[in-house]
Amino acid sequence: MIVILGIVFSIAVVSLGGTKERAGAEVCAANRVELEKQYRGHLVLEDIEHSNVVFTAFLNSFGSEVCTVGGEITYSDGHANCGVHGEKVEEKEDSGDDGGVPFL
């Protein structure tokens, strides 16, 4: 019985091994999408052009860590890039389904 439990446990550990890394990458991607939206809004509201100095100042005031493992965040071609998790993040289409009761 103990051997069977040990085998099941080892299979579970192996199958969940990459879950933490994937979750960290997904959090980083979601944070970068939010950062991009807020930064674009900041540029429009302040009526300024993008520069590395402006982005660095905005990033410092963003208020939260963008990458879960401390990857360096840069901005180019309208997208926030992470030194660890990669570049451009594709935004998901909003299906309009919020999971609530449909309006009839």
Residue frames as qw, qx, qy, qz and C-alpha x, y, z in Angstrom:
[[0.000, 0.884, 0.468, 0.000, 0.00, 0.00, 0.00],
 [0.300, -0.806, 0.103, 0.499, 2.77, 2.43, 0.90],
 [0.428, -0.128, 0.600, 0.664, 4.57, 1.64, -2.35],
 [0.224, 0.628, 0.653, 0.361, 1.44, 2.46, -4.37],
 [0.137, -0.944, -0.238, 0.181, 1.03, 5.76, -2.53],
 [0.429, -0.578, 0.333, 0.609, 4.68, 6.56, -3.18],
 [0.384, 0.184, 0.669, 0.609, 4.25, 5.91, -6.90],
 [0.075, 0.818, 0.538, 0.189, 1.09, 8.04, -7.09],
 [0.291, -0.880, -0.046, 0.373, 2.82, 10.84, -5.17],
 [0.443, -0.352, 0.464, 0.681, 5.87, 10.78, -7.45],
 [0.289, 0.464, 0.661, 0.515, 3.63, 10.96, -10.54],
 [0.078, -0.916, -0.394, 0.012, 1.75, 13.92, -9.04],
 [0.388, -0.734, 0.147, 0.538, 4.98, 15.79, -8.23],
 [0.416, -0.059, 0.590, 0.689, 6.32, 15.29, -11.75],
 [0.174, 0.627, 0.645, 0.399, 3.06, 16.39, -13.38],
 [0.173, -0.945, -0.272, 0.047, 2.84, 19.54, -11.23],
 [0.673, -0.275, 0.076, 0.683, 6.53, 20.41, -11.58],
 [0.296, 0.192, 0.303, 0.885, 6.13, 23.09, -14.24],
 [0.128, -0.782, -0.593, -0.144, 2.91, 24.54, -12.88],
 [0.363, -0.763, -0.152, 0.513, 4.64, 27.19, -10.75],
 [0.339, -0.242, 0.398, 0.817, 6.81, 28.36, -13.65],
 [0.083, 0.456, 0.680, 0.568, 3.83, 28.54, -16.04],
 [0.228, -0.835, -0.494, 0.087, 1.79, 30.44, -13.48],
 [0.384, -0.617, 0.042, 0.686, 4.64, 32.91, -12.97],
 [0.247, 0.016, 0.545, 0.801, 4.93, 33.48, -16.71],
 [0.049, -0.641, -0.677, -0.359, 1.17, 34.02, -17.01],
 [0.306, -0.825, -0.315, 0.357, 1.18, 36.53, -14.13],
 [0.356, -0.399, 0.270, 0.801, 4.10, 38.37, -15.77],
 [0.153, 0.285, 0.657, 0.681, 2.24, 38.46, -19.09],
 [0.159, -0.782, -0.593, -0.110, -0.95, 39.78, -17.49],
 [0.371, -0.735, -0.123, 0.554, 1.01, 42.42, -15.59],
 [0.322, -0.174, 0.421, 0.830, 2.74, 43.53, -18.79],
 [0.046, 0.555, 0.667, 0.495, -0.60, 43.91, -20.58],
 [0.282, -0.857, -0.407, 0.141, -1.87, 46.09, -17.72],
 [0.437, -0.537, 0.121, 0.711, 1.38, 48.06, -17.70],
 [0.277, 0.173, 0.559, 0.762, 1.11, 48.69, -21.45],
 [0.080, -0.741, -0.594, -0.303, -2.46, 49.99, -21.10],
 [0.376, -0.840, -0.235, 0.312, -1.63, 52.27, -18.21],
 [0.456, -0.356, 0.271, 0.769, 1.56, 53.56, -19.84],
 [0.201, 0.392, 0.580, 0.685, -0.24, 54.38, -23.09],
 [0.214, -0.845, -0.478, -0.113, -2.87, 56.23, -21.07],
 [0.487, -0.675, -0.039, 0.553, -0.14, 58.09, -19.20],
 [0.398, -0.037, 0.415, 0.817, 1.48, 59.20, -22.46],
 [0.021, 0.607, 0.579, 0.544, -1.85, 60.48, -23.80],
 [0.359, -0.843, -0.393, 0.076, -2.92, 62.21, -20.59],
 [0.469, -0.652, 0.086, 0.589, 0.43, 63.91, -20.11],
 [0.553, 0.830, 0.043, -0.052, 0.72, 64.64, -23.86],
 [0.237, -0.738, 0.596, 0.211, 4.30, 63.35, -23.98],
 [0.736, 0.441, -0.486, -0.167, 6.29, 61.07, -26.25],
 [0.956, -0.280, 0.006, 0.084, 7.73, 57.75, -25.15],
 [0.335, 0.711, -0.565, 0.252, 11.36, 57.68, -24.10],
 [0.693, -0.042, -0.668, 0.269, 13.34, 55.29, -21.94],
 [0.108, 0.132, -0.488, 0.856, 13.56, 57.95, -19.22],
 [0.548, -0.170, -0.007, -0.819, 9.77, 58.49, -19.22],
 [0.823, -0.097, -0.505, -0.242, 9.12, 54.73, -19.18],
 [0.529, 0.053, -0.676, 0.511, 11.58, 54.12, -16.34],
 [0.141, -0.142, 0.375, -0.905, 9.97, 56.87, -14.26],
 [0.711, -0.129, -0.183, -0.666, 6.51, 55.45, -14.98],
 [0.770, -0.003, -0.637, 0.025, 7.67, 51.91, -14.17],
 [0.288, 0.105, -0.642, 0.702, 9.06, 53.08, -10.83],
 [0.342, -0.039, 0.306, -0.888, 5.71, 54.66, -9.99],
 [0.550, -0.077, -0.682, -0.476, 3.68, 51.67, -11.29],
 [0.560, -0.436, 0.332, -0.621, 3.39, 50.40, -7.75],
 [0.914, -0.154, 0.339, -0.160, 3.86, 46.67, -8.20],
 [0.305, -0.433, 0.766, 0.365, 6.46, 44.23, -9.40],
 [0.662, 0.411, -0.260, -0.570, 5.65, 43.32, -12.99],
 [0.687, 0.274, -0.670, -0.065, 7.68, 40.12, -13.31],
 [0.844, -0.496, -0.041, -0.201, 7.33, 37.47, -10.62],
 [0.897, -0.156, -0.006, 0.413, 11.02, 36.52, -10.84],
 [0.301, -0.787, 0.097, 0.530, 12.42, 40.03, -11.22],
 [0.625, 0.325, 0.452, 0.548, 12.95, 40.10, -14.99],
 [0.144, -0.347, 0.076, 0.924, 14.00, 43.43, -16.46],
 [0.377, 0.711, 0.587, -0.088, 11.04, 45.21, -18.06],
 [0.189, -0.238, 0.334, 0.892, 11.63, 47.29, -21.19],
 [0.462, 0.673, 0.441, -0.373, 9.29, 49.02, -23.62],
 [0.086, -0.344, 0.569, 0.742, 9.63, 49.05, -27.39],
 [0.190, -0.100, -0.734, -0.645, 7.27, 49.16, -30.36],
 [0.560, -0.315, -0.112, -0.758, 4.30, 49.75, -28.04],
 [0.884, -0.241, -0.379, -0.129, 4.88, 46.63, -25.95],
 [0.435, -0.713, 0.500, -0.229, 6.35, 45.88, -22.54],
 [0.799, 0.294, -0.524, 0.035, 8.97, 43.15, -22.73],
 [0.735, -0.619, 0.259, -0.098, 10.37, 40.95, -19.96],
 [0.164, 0.686, -0.708, -0.038, 14.00, 39.88, -19.90],
 [0.336, -0.188, 0.905, -0.181, 12.98, 36.47, -18.50],
 [0.538, 0.359, 0.720, -0.251, 9.56, 35.68, -20.01],
 [0.445, 0.317, 0.633, 0.548, 10.00, 37.16, -23.45],
 [0.027, -0.030, 0.185, 0.982, 8.56, 39.88, -25.54],
 [0.409, -0.086, -0.212, -0.883, 5.17, 40.88, -26.91],
 [0.228, 0.205, 0.883, -0.356, 2.08, 39.49, -25.20],
 [0.205, -0.274, -0.635, -0.693, -1.01, 38.95, -27.32],
 [0.377, -0.011, 0.441, -0.815, -4.13, 40.28, -25.61],
 [0.134, 0.276, 0.951, 0.048, -7.00, 37.84, -25.48],
 [0.241, -0.337, -0.439, -0.797, -10.25, 38.79, -27.17],
 [0.294, 0.041, 0.608, -0.736, -13.01, 39.67, -24.73],
 [0.058, -0.259, -0.913, -0.310, -15.86, 37.28, -25.45],
 [0.364, -0.340, -0.098, -0.862, -18.31, 39.50, -23.58],
 [0.763, -0.360, -0.507, -0.175, -19.33, 36.54, -21.43],
 [0.085, -0.593, 0.524, -0.606, -18.86, 37.53, -17.81],
 [0.264, -0.028, -0.943, 0.201, -20.37, 34.28, -16.56],
 [0.293, 0.135, 0.475, -0.818, -23.55, 36.01, -15.34],
 [0.442, 0.482, 0.738, -0.168, -27.16, 35.40, -16.21],
 [0.231, 0.191, 0.517, 0.801, -27.89, 36.45, -19.81],
 [0.259, 0.340, 0.220, -0.877, -30.18, 39.40, -20.35],
 [0.295, 0.371, 0.857, 0.203, -33.40, 38.37, -22.04]]
